[in-house]
Amino acid sequence: MSASVKMIRFLIFLSGILMILTYFIFINAEMKLIIVQSDWISNDLFFTLSSGAFASTLVVLLSEVRHYLKLKRNSKCCMYQQIENLLFL
Protein backbone atom coordinates (compact mmCIF):
# COMPACT_ATOMS: atom_id res chain seq x y z
CA MET A 1 0.00 0.00 0.00
CA SER A 2 2.96 2.34 0.38
CA ALA A 3 3.41 2.24 -3.39
CA SER A 4 -0.19 3.42 -3.79
CA VAL A 5 0.44 6.29 -1.38
CA LYS A 6 3.55 7.33 -3.30
CA MET A 7 1.64 7.17 -6.58
CA ILE A 8 -1.20 9.25 -5.13
CA ARG A 9 1.26 11.90 -3.90
CA PHE A 10 2.96 12.00 -7.29
CA LEU A 11 -0.39 12.33 -9.09
CA ILE A 12 -1.47 15.13 -6.75
CA PHE A 13 1.77 16.97 -7.51
CA LEU A 14 1.47 16.36 -11.26
CA SER A 15 -2.19 17.41 -11.44
CA GLY A 16 -1.36 20.57 -9.46
CA ILE A 17 1.42 21.44 -11.91
CA LEU A 18 -0.87 20.78 -14.88
CA MET A 19 -3.68 22.83 -13.33
CA ILE A 20 -1.33 25.79 -12.85
CA LEU A 21 -0.02 25.39 -16.41
CA THR A 22 -3.57 25.28 -17.79
CA TYR A 23 -4.47 28.40 -15.80
CA PHE A 24 -1.45 30.32 -17.10
CA ILE A 25 -2.18 29.27 -20.69
CA PHE A 26 -5.79 30.41 -20.24
CA ILE A 27 -4.65 33.78 -18.84
CA ASN A 28 -2.20 34.07 -21.74
CA ALA A 29 -4.97 33.39 -24.24
CA GLU A 30 -7.22 36.03 -22.65
CA MET A 31 -4.62 38.76 -22.28
CA LYS A 32 -2.74 37.95 -25.52
CA LEU A 33 0.69 38.14 -23.85
CA ILE A 34 2.39 35.53 -26.03
CA ILE A 35 0.73 34.77 -29.34
CA VAL A 36 1.68 31.57 -31.09
CA GLN A 37 -0.01 31.30 -34.47
CA SER A 38 1.42 29.02 -37.08
CA ASP A 39 0.04 26.43 -39.45
CA TRP A 40 0.51 23.60 -36.93
CA ILE A 41 0.37 25.13 -33.43
CA SER A 42 -1.81 27.79 -31.83
CA ASN A 43 -2.65 29.03 -28.35
CA ASP A 44 -5.89 27.05 -28.43
CA LEU A 45 -3.97 23.85 -29.13
CA PHE A 46 -1.72 24.46 -26.10
CA PHE A 47 -4.78 25.07 -23.92
CA THR A 48 -6.50 21.94 -25.23
CA LEU A 49 -3.44 19.77 -24.62
CA SER A 50 -2.77 21.07 -21.12
CA SER A 51 -6.41 20.86 -20.02
CA GLY A 52 -6.68 17.35 -21.46
CA ALA A 53 -3.54 16.27 -19.60
CA PHE A 54 -4.91 17.80 -16.39
CA ALA A 55 -8.26 16.05 -16.78
CA SER A 56 -6.65 12.68 -17.48
CA THR A 57 -4.31 12.92 -14.49
CA LEU A 58 -7.29 13.85 -12.34
CA VAL A 59 -9.13 10.72 -13.51
CA VAL A 60 -6.07 8.57 -12.81
CA LEU A 61 -5.75 10.19 -9.37
CA LEU A 62 -9.35 9.38 -8.50
CA SER A 63 -8.87 5.83 -9.73
CA GLU A 64 -5.76 5.40 -7.56
CA VAL A 65 -7.55 6.80 -4.50
CA ARG A 66 -10.41 4.36 -5.08
CA HIS A 67 -7.95 1.48 -5.46
CA TYR A 68 -6.14 2.50 -2.26
CA LEU A 69 -9.36 2.68 -0.25
CA LYS A 70 -10.41 -0.71 -1.59
CA LEU A 71 -7.04 -2.24 -0.58
CA LYS A 72 -7.26 -0.63 2.84
CA ARG A 73 -10.77 -1.98 3.42
CA ASN A 74 -9.76 -5.48 2.27
CA SER A 75 -6.69 -5.54 4.50
CA LYS A 76 -8.77 -4.37 7.46
CA CYS A 77 -11.30 -7.18 6.84
CA CYS A 78 -8.50 -9.76 6.58
CA MET A 79 -6.97 -8.52 9.82
CA TYR A 80 -10.30 -8.78 11.64
CA GLN A 81 -10.81 -12.31 10.32
CA GLN A 82 -7.34 -13.34 11.48
CA ILE A 83 -7.95 -11.91 14.96
CA GLU A 84 -11.33 -13.62 15.07
CA ASN A 85 -9.74 -16.95 14.14
CA LEU A 86 -7.09 -16.54 16.84
CA LEU A 87 -9.64 -15.70 19.52
CA PHE A 88 -11.92 -18.64 18.77
CA LEU A 89 -9.25 -21.35 18.65
C-alpha positions, 0 to 999 in steps of 0.5 A: 500500500505504500506504493499506492500512497507514493503514486497518489502523492505523485499524481497530486503533484502532477495534477497541481502542476498541470492545473497551474499550467492550464491556468497560465495558458488560459490567462495568456490566451485572454490577455494575448501576452504571447501569441503563437499562431502558425500552421501547426500550433496555436494558443488554443492547441496548447490550452486543449493539450494542457487541459486534457492532460490535467483532466486525465491525471485527475481521472487517474488520481481518482482511480488510484484513490479508489484502489487505495481505499479498496485495498485498505478496506480489504486488509482491514477485513483480513486482519479482523478475520485473522484476529477472530480466528485466533480468539476462537481457537 
